[in-house]
Amino acid sequence: MIREEFNEFLKELKAAKENKQDIDAIVKKHEHRNVYVYNDACFKKIFADERNIALTKDLVNACLNLVGSDCIANAKLTNPYIPGELGYKSNEPDIVLVNERSDGEPCDRISIEVQHKGRKIYSDRLVLYVARHTSKMAPSGEAAKLENLNLISFQFFDSFPWSQSHNYRHTVQLRDQEHLLFFEKQTITIVEVKKFIERASEFTEDRSRLAQWLRAIDTLNREADFGEFESDPVFRDLRDAVKLCTFSSRYLLKEGMMSIDISFERLDAKIENSMEIAKKLLAMGKMTVPEICTVTGLYKKEVLALQNEDSEES
């Protein structure tokens, strides 16, 4: 299912529970369908399930563009999904893996986050995640011996607009003013899913493993013909893992899952309303940009973008 369809399904399930109807019957009715893979709770059940560790390692290596001996091969989940356990949504990345390396090399810590809506605070969150993981590597009073930290962020907004970059995968590291690498053990990898999907024609020649993953997941979400991926055993396992019949009604009704995507809908409506108010205030011309920011709660950058849109239209 695409995101909107899956949200409607969740609402149907919740309404059935509230009306004391048979929720298992509703899941049974849709059991042949695929879940929306990028829903936080679905993503965690699929990729934080130890039975699917081969899927997770393949996806991580694709995101980090690792091949051969550099690959993540000995990864273990530190917060695995446990069948029958509901778990709780926290403000930490959904999936965390640790990969041990031989010959005294520092181990790898990999965390994965999915984000649908971009706001200025989201980049702050990514840096906060990096800081939290780093602080756990060096207990107080001990000499710092840091591990390799990779934070992978699947985003449905463009951190780097098409006008700035035609890449959909970005690696963010600490560099100096001459762009020389200062510290190689911390990397944020941003995967702009929306850019890749909406501009698919621009990436038809991209046969990278990450591009194959993004196409496979998109095909499953749209429930389109999966034939081109059937010869790949990893993607065959993925196809089976996303079936709604593998998700229990109890897990699907988990409060943390119900609140994740529905909260985005509420946030979307709130932001859209603020945008409309800002447009009207700009048209009236009686308030400054900072004043409009105070009234609407929008960032200055957002209000200025609306102002530029009005200028171009006139």
VOPAGU-2260 file (C-alpha; in pm, 1 decimal, decimal comma):
REM VOPAGU-2260
SITE   aa  ch    i         X         Y         Z
SITE  MET   A    0       0,0       0,0       0,0
SITE  ILE   A    1     109,4     355,8     -50,2
SITE  ARG   A    2     124,5     572,8     260,2
SITE  GLU   A    3    -223,9     723,0     223,9
SITE  GLU   A    4    -384,3     379,7     173,5
SITE  PHE   A    5    -205,8     237,3     474,1
SITE  ASN   A    6    -318,3     525,9     694,1
SITE  GLU   A    7    -677,6     462,8     588,4
SITE  PHE   A    8    -636,0      94,6     672,7
SITE  LEU   A    9    -504,6     183,6    1019,5
SITE  LYS   A   10    -799,4     415,4    1075,1
SITE  GLU   A   11   -1037,5     137,5     971,3
SITE  LEU   A   12    -869,3     -99,4    1214,4
SITE  LYS   A   13    -883,1     150,6    1499,0
SITE  ALA   A   14   -1251,0     228,4    1433,5
SITE  ALA   A   15   -1331,7    -143,3    1437,0
SITE  LYS   A   16   -1165,7    -184,9    1775,4
SITE  GLU   A   17   -1350,7     113,9    1916,6
SITE  ASN   A   18   -1679,1     -31,3    1787,8
SITE  LYS   A   19   -1590,0    -373,5    1932,7
SITE  GLN   A   20   -1582,5    -535,2    1590,4
SITE  ASP   A   21   -1360,9    -824,8    1481,3
SITE  ILE   A   22   -1025,3    -660,6    1403,6
SITE  ASP   A   23    -871,8    -991,8    1296,1
SITE  ALA   A   24   -1138,8   -1015,0    1026,3
SITE  ILE   A   25   -1032,1    -677,3     888,9
SITE  VAL   A   26    -667,7    -783,8     876,1
SITE  LYS   A   27    -776,7   -1109,6     712,0
SITE  LYS   A   28    -964,3    -910,9     445,1
SITE  HIS   A   29    -643,0    -728,3     352,3
SITE  GLU   A   30    -394,3   -1009,5     416,9
SITE  HIS   A   31    -289,6   -1030,3      50,7
SITE  ARG   A   32    -188,5    -662,8      53,1
SITE  ASN   A   33     153,6    -518,0     128,9
SITE  VAL   A   34     214,0    -284,3     421,1
SITE  TYR   A   35     360,5      60,5     359,6
SITE  VAL   A   36     727,0     -25,0     408,9
SITE  TYR   A   37     837,4     321,8     525,8
SITE  ASN   A   38     585,2     337,1     810,3
SITE  ASP   A   39     808,4     347,5    1118,9
SITE  ALA   A   40     659,9      43,8    1291,5
SITE  CYS   A   41     647,5    -162,0     970,1
SITE  PHE   A   42    1004,8     -66,8     885,1
SITE  LYS   A   43    1121,9    -178,3    1228,0
SITE  LYS   A   44     933,6    -508,2    1220,2
SITE  ILE   A   45    1082,5    -587,6     878,6
SITE  PHE   A   46    1441,7    -473,6     926,1
SITE  ALA   A   47    1488,9    -514,1    1303,3
SITE  ASP   A   48    1369,7    -873,3    1299,4
SITE  GLU   A   49    1669,2   -1100,8    1353,3
SITE  ARG   A   50    1516,9   -1346,1    1106,4
SITE  ASN   A   51    1558,6   -1076,3     839,7
SITE  ILE   A   52    1914,7    -974,3     929,3
SITE  ALA   A   53    2034,2   -1061,9     576,7
SITE  LEU   A   54    1789,4    -805,2     438,4
SITE  THR   A   55    1908,0    -541,3     683,2
SITE  LYS   A   56    2276,6    -597,1     611,5
SITE  ASP   A   57    2217,3    -579,9     237,5
SITE  LEU   A   58    2023,0    -254,0     273,1
SITE  VAL   A   59    2287,4     -99,5     499,2
SITE  ASN   A   60    2572,7    -193,6     265,3
SITE  ALA   A   61    2376,2     -46,9     -24,3
SITE  CYS   A   62    2318,2     280,2     161,5
SITE  LEU   A   63    2682,0     308,4     267,7
SITE  ASN   A   64    2806,8     192,1     -73,2
SITE  LEU   A   65    3019,1     -80,2      86,5
SITE  VAL   A   66    3150,5    -372,1    -117,9
SITE  GLY   A   67    3391,2    -660,6     -67,4
SITE  SER   A   68    3586,2    -670,8     259,5
SITE  ASP   A   69    3446,2    -330,9     361,4
SITE  CYS   A   70    3092,8    -470,8     385,7
SITE  ILE   A   71    2898,6    -491,9     708,3
SITE  ALA   A   72    2912,2    -868,1     754,7
SITE  ASN   A   73    2893,1    -941,8    1130,3
SITE  ALA   A   74    2612,8    -708,7    1232,0
SITE  LYS   A   75    2397,7    -770,3    1537,4
SITE  LEU   A   76    2081,5    -579,5    1627,1
SITE  THR   A   77    2097,5    -400,1    1961,3
SITE  ASN   A   78    1722,3    -328,8    1970,3
SITE  PRO   A   79    1565,6    -614,8    1774,3
SITE  TYR   A   80    1196,5    -658,5    1708,3
SITE  ILE   A   81    1078,2    -951,5    1917,9
SITE  PRO   A   82     777,9   -1140,6    1777,4
SITE  GLY   A   83     481,4   -1091,6    2007,4
SITE  GLU   A   84     631,6    -786,0    2175,0
SITE  LEU   A   85     473,1    -448,1    2116,1
SITE  GLY   A   86     763,1    -230,6    2218,6
SITE  TYR   A   87     755,7     147,0    2240,2
SITE  LYS   A   88     843,4     423,7    1998,9
SITE  SER   A   89    1122,0     645,9    2131,7
SITE  ASN   A   90    1296,0     951,2    1991,5
SITE  GLU   A   91    1598,4     738,6    1900,6
SITE  PRO   A   92    1651,2     592,0    1552,2
SITE  ASP   A   93    1435,7     282,8    1501,7
SITE  ILE   A   94    1710,9      36,3    1417,9
SITE  VAL   A   95    2060,7      12,2    1565,3
SITE  LEU   A   96    2323,1    -243,1    1463,5
SITE  VAL   A   97    2677,6    -311,7    1579,7
SITE  ASN   A   98    2925,0    -474,0    1342,7
SITE  GLU   A   99    3244,2    -627,5    1484,8
SITE  ARG   A  100    3560,9    -610,4    1276,6
SITE  SER   A  101    3881,6    -810,3    1309,8
SITE  ASP   A  102    4248,4    -706,9    1340,9
SITE  GLY   A  103    4179,7    -446,1    1608,5
SITE  GLU   A  104    3973,4    -226,5    1379,1
SITE  PRO   A  105    3703,6     -21,0    1554,8
SITE  CYS   A  106    3358,7    -173,5    1526,4
SITE  ASP   A  107    3076,5      -9,6    1333,1
SITE  ARG   A  108    2762,5     128,9    1493,1
SITE  ILE   A  109    2482,7     187,1    1241,3
SITE  SER   A  110    2148,2     350,0    1311,3
SITE  ILE   A  111    1860,1     395,3    1067,2
SITE  GLU   A  112    1591,3     662,9    1070,0
SITE  VAL   A  113    1291,4     725,8     843,9
SITE  GLN   A  114    1148,6    1077,0     819,5
SITE  HIS   A  115     854,7    1192,5     606,3
SITE  LYS   A  116     837,5    1564,0     676,6
SITE  GLY   A  117    1128,8    1804,0     674,2
SITE  ARG   A  118    1152,2    2089,1     918,4
SITE  LYS   A  119    1455,4    2285,3    1030,6
SITE  ILE   A  120    1461,7    2090,6    1357,0
SITE  TYR   A  121    1517,0    1760,2    1175,8
SITE  SER   A  122    1882,7    1833,1    1099,1
SITE  ASP   A  123    1919,7    1917,3    1468,6
SITE  ARG   A  124    1773,3    1575,9    1552,6
SITE  LEU   A  125    2022,3    1395,1    1329,8
SITE  VAL   A  126    2315,5    1572,4    1494,9
SITE  LEU   A  127    2164,0    1496,2    1836,9
SITE  TYR   A  128    2145,9    1125,4    1745,6
SITE  VAL   A  129    2513,4    1135,0    1648,7
SITE  ALA   A  130    2603,5    1303,6    1979,1
SITE  ARG   A  131    2405,3    1050,2    2183,2
SITE  HIS   A  132    2561,6     751,0    2014,1
SITE  THR   A  133    2908,5     903,6    2046,1
SITE  SER   A  134    2868,4     978,3    2417,5
SITE  LYS   A  135    2781,5     612,3    2481,5
SITE  MET   A  136    3109,7     500,4    2324,5
SITE  ALA   A  137    3328,4     663,0    2592,6
SITE  PRO   A  138    3208,1     610,6    2950,9
SITE  SER   A  139    3284,5     892,9    3191,0
SITE  GLY   A  140    3641,0     887,8    3318,2
SITE  GLU   A  141    3770,5     657,8    3045,1
SITE  ALA   A  142    3991,6     744,1    2748,5
SITE  ALA   A  143    3788,4     796,0    2433,9
SITE  LYS   A  144    3818,2     514,1    2181,3
SITE  LEU   A  145    3543,6     587,0    1936,2
SITE  GLU   A  146    3374,3     342,1    1703,2
SITE  ASN   A  147    3275,5     407,2    1344,9
SITE  LEU   A  148    2930,6     565,5    1354,0
SITE  ASN   A  149    2700,5     565,5    1051,3
SITE  LEU   A  150    2357,0     722,9    1076,1
SITE  ILE   A  151    2134,0     647,8     777,2
SITE  SER   A  152    1834,7     872,6     716,0
SITE  PHE   A  153    1565,8     785,9     461,5
SITE  GLN   A  154    1395,9    1117,1     384,9
SITE  PHE   A  155    1082,1    1210,2     194,6
SITE  PHE   A  156    1191,0    1568,2     146,0
SITE  ASP   A  157    1498,9    1716,3     -16,4
SITE  SER   A  158    1773,2    1831,5     217,2
SITE  PHE   A  159    1952,2    1932,7    -100,5
SITE  PRO   A  160    1703,8    2060,1    -364,4
SITE  TRP   A  161    1744,2    1955,1    -726,7
SITE  SER   A  162    1869,6    2304,9    -810,4
SITE  GLN   A  163    2161,9    2243,6    -572,2
SITE  SER   A  164    2230,5    1875,7    -624,2
SITE  HIS   A  165    2117,2    1601,3    -862,1
SITE  ASN   A  166    2232,4    1334,7    -615,5
SITE  TYR   A  167    1980,4    1150,2    -399,4
SITE  ARG   A  168    2243,9    1002,5    -167,9
SITE  HIS   A  169    2457,3    1238,8      41,7
SITE  THR   A  170    2734,1    1168,7     292,4
SITE  VAL   A  171    2783,3    1430,1     561,7
SITE  GLN   A  172    3112,2    1436,2     755,6
SITE  LEU   A  173    3327,4    1679,3     952,8
SITE  ARG   A  174    3542,2    1876,7     706,9
SITE  ASP   A  175    3739,5    2200,2     716,5
SITE  GLN   A  176    3696,2    2512,6     503,4
SITE  GLU   A  177    3893,1    2347,1     221,8
SITE  HIS   A  178    3661,6    2042,9     237,8
SITE  LEU   A  179    3940,9    1825,8     374,8
SITE  LEU   A  180    3816,9    1538,4     590,3
SITE  PHE   A  181    3888,5    1603,3     959,4
SITE  PHE   A  182    3720,1    1303,2    1123,5
SITE  GLU   A  183    3626,0     992,0     930,3
SITE  LYS   A  184    3451,5     791,4    1203,0
SITE  GLN   A  185    3120,8     981,8    1194,7
SITE  THR   A  186    2905,1     985,5     883,1
SITE  ILE   A  187    2544,2    1081,0     822,7
SITE  THR   A  188    2411,5     922,2     504,1
SITE  ILE   A  189    2100,8    1094,9     369,4
SITE  VAL   A  190    1889,1     904,1     117,8
SITE  GLU   A  191    1638,6    1136,3     -51,9
SITE  VAL   A  192    1371,4     883,2    -142,8
SITE  LYS   A  193    1126,2    1141,4    -273,1
SITE  LYS   A  194    1382,6    1287,3    -513,4
SITE  PHE   A  195    1470,5     942,9    -647,4
SITE  ILE   A  196    1107,9     835,1    -697,4
SITE  GLU   A  197     970,7    1159,6    -838,9
SITE  ARG   A  198    1265,3    1200,5   -1076,7
SITE  ALA   A  199    1292,2     832,8   -1169,6
SITE  SER   A  200    1359,5     917,6   -1535,3
SITE  GLU   A  201    1680,1    1094,1   -1430,8
SITE  PHE   A  202    1812,6     777,0   -1268,3
SITE  THR   A  203    1723,5     508,1   -1521,0
SITE  GLU   A  204    2093,5     434,1   -1581,4
SITE  ASP   A  205    2166,6     404,6   -1209,2
SITE  ARG   A  206    2214,6      31,7   -1141,2
SITE  SER   A  207    2365,5      74,1    -795,8
SITE  ARG   A  208    2245,5    -156,5    -520,6
SITE  LEU   A  209    2080,9     137,8    -340,8
SITE  ALA   A  210    1887,7     232,9    -656,3
SITE  GLN   A  211    1768,9    -128,4    -685,4
SITE  TRP   A  212    1652,8    -121,7    -322,8
SITE  LEU   A  213    1459,9     202,9    -368,0
SITE  ARG   A  214    1292,0      69,7    -683,6
SITE  ALA   A  215    1204,7    -260,5    -515,8
SITE  ILE   A  216    1048,8     -94,5    -210,9
SITE  ASP   A  217     857,7     152,2    -428,6
SITE  THR   A  218     726,2    -135,2    -640,4
SITE  LEU   A  219     607,9    -318,2    -328,3
SITE  ASN   A  220     444,3      -6,2    -186,4
SITE  ARG   A  221     257,9      47,8    -515,1
SITE  GLU   A  222     187,2    -326,0    -536,1
SITE  ALA   A  223     304,2    -320,6    -896,9
SITE  ASP   A  224     457,8    -603,9   -1100,6
SITE  PHE   A  225     756,2    -734,2    -903,6
SITE  GLY   A  226     885,2    -954,2   -1183,2
SITE  GLU   A  227    1215,5    -774,8   -1244,4
SITE  PHE   A  228    1322,1    -840,4    -882,1
SITE  GLU   A  229    1211,9   -1203,8    -853,6
SITE  SER   A  230    1552,1   -1342,6    -951,9
SITE  ASP   A  231    1718,1   -1173,9    -652,7
SITE  PRO   A  232    1685,0   -1386,7    -334,9
SITE  VAL   A  233    1714,8   -1081,1    -109,5
SITE  PHE   A  234    1425,2    -906,4    -279,3
SITE  ARG   A  235    1219,6   -1226,4    -279,5
SITE  ASP   A  236    1258,7   -1236,7      98,3
SITE  LEU   A  237    1165,7    -869,3     114,5
SITE  ARG   A  238     850,7    -938,5     -89,0
SITE  ASP   A  239     743,3   -1200,5     164,8
SITE  ALA   A  240     832,5    -985,1     467,5
SITE  VAL   A  241     608,7    -693,7     368,4
SITE  LYS   A  242     288,6    -897,9     340,3
SITE  LEU   A  243      18,2    -775,7     575,4
SITE  CYS   A  244     -55,0   -1135,5     675,2
SITE  THR   A  245     278,6   -1140,9     864,4
SITE  PHE   A  246     161,4    -856,0    1092,1
SITE  SER   A  247     -69,3    -926,0    1384,5
SITE  SER   A  248    -371,5    -702,8    1448,2
SITE  ARG   A  249    -237,2    -637,8    1798,9
SITE  TYR   A  250      89,3    -505,7    1661,1
SITE  LEU   A  251     -87,8    -295,8    1399,5
SITE  LEU   A  252    -303,3    -137,6    1670,0
SITE  LYS   A  253      -8,8     -49,7    1890,4
SITE  GLU   A  254     -50,8     308,0    2004,7
SITE  GLY   A  255     298,7     402,4    1899,3
SITE  MET   A  256     225,5     281,6    1544,4
SITE  MET   A  257    -116,7     445,7    1526,5
SITE  SER   A  258      22,2     781,2    1630,9
SITE  ILE   A  259     322,2     789,8    1396,0
SITE  ASP   A  260     177,3     851,2    1051,7
SITE  ILE   A  261    -157,0     996,9    1166,8
SITE  SER   A  262      39,1    1259,2    1357,5
SITE  PHE   A  263     204,3    1354,1    1027,8
SITE  GLU   A  264    -139,2    1416,9     878,5
SITE  ARG   A  265    -223,1    1649,4    1167,1
SITE  LEU   A  266     110,9    1824,5    1134,8
SITE  ASP   A  267      59,4    1862,5     759,2
SITE  ALA   A  268    -277,8    2027,8     818,0
SITE  LYS   A  269    -134,9    2259,8    1083,0
SITE  ILE   A  270     157,5    2366,6     863,0
SITE  GLU   A  271     -68,4    2415,4     560,8
SITE  ASN   A  272    -296,1    2639,2     766,7
SITE  SER   A  273       2,2    2841,8     887,7
SITE  MET   A  274     120,9    2877,9     528,4
SITE  GLU   A  275    -217,2    3012,4     419,4
SITE  ILE   A  276    -220,3    3264,2     703,7
SITE  ALA   A  277     132,6    3375,1     615,7
SITE  LYS   A  278      35,2    3424,2     249,9
SITE  LYS   A  279    -256,0    3647,1     350,3
SITE  LEU   A  280     -40,5    3851,2     587,8
SITE  LEU   A  281     223,1    3894,6     316,3
SITE  ALA   A  282     -43,5    4008,6      70,8
SITE  MET   A  283    -172,3    4264,5     321,5
SITE  GLY   A  284     179,5    4405,6     353,4
SITE  LYS   A  285     127,4    4534,2     704,5
SITE  MET   A  286     361,2    4300,6     892,8
SITE  THR   A  287     732,0    4228,6     871,7
SITE  VAL   A  288     865,8    3879,3     805,3
SITE  PRO   A  289     978,4    3832,3    1170,5
SITE  GLU   A  290     630,6    3935,8    1289,5
SITE  ILE   A  291     467,9    3684,6    1053,8
SITE  CYS   A  292     701,1    3415,5    1188,3
SITE  THR   A  293     590,1    3496,4    1542,7
SITE  VAL   A  294     220,1    3481,0    1451,5
SITE  THR   A  295     233,2    3161,6    1240,2
SITE  GLY   A  296     515,2    2965,2    1402,2
SITE  LEU   A  297     685,1    2927,3    1063,4
SITE  TYR   A  298    1056,7    2969,3    1015,8
SITE  LYS   A  299    1194,3    3280,0     849,2
SITE  LYS   A  300    1319,9    3069,3     558,9
SITE  GLU   A  301     966,6    2936,2     498,6
SITE  VAL   A  302     806,0    3280,7     503,0
SITE  LEU   A  303    1070,9    3421,1     268,9
SITE  ALA   A  304    1005,2    3130,4      28,6
SITE  LEU   A  305     635,0    3222,1      26,5
SITE  GLN   A  306     726,7    3583,8     -33,5
SITE  ASN   A  307     941,6    3483,9    -331,5
SITE  GLU   A  308     655,3    3274,5    -472,2
SITE  ASP   A  309     423,9    3575,5    -457,6
SITE  SER   A  310     684,9    3790,8    -631,2
SITE  GLU   A  311     728,6    3538,8    -913,1
SITE  GLU   A  312     352,0    3504,9    -964,3
SITE  SER   A  313     304,5    3882,8    -983,8
